[in-house]
Amino acid sequence: CINNSDCDDGVACTLDVCHGSHQCSFTPDNSQCSNGHYCDTVEGCLNIDDCASVSCSPHATCVDGINSYTCNCNTGYVGDGFICEDAFL
């Protein structure tokens, strides 16, 4: 590479830099992504999985949103998603 434009990797959220050794580097820049997203150097801005750090009930399913999540009790169970009890007791 001769200048930074020679290093365009096609991913909008990376900082593409040409180094003196004619090598390109692609650094993720999360500030280029909207709130609730992070920069992946291959796929671009991706949603942060908010369910990854949540403990829903073992009888519930976590639904990921943008900067949010919802725990929903599975069929046959009732509750708030964090505590789900058998609906037929």
Secondary structure, DSSP 4 states (H G I P E B T S, - for coil): --SGGGG--S-TTEEEEE-TTS-EEEEE-GGGSPTTEEEETTTEEEE--GGGG----TTEEEEE-SS-EEEEEPTTEEESSSSEEETT-
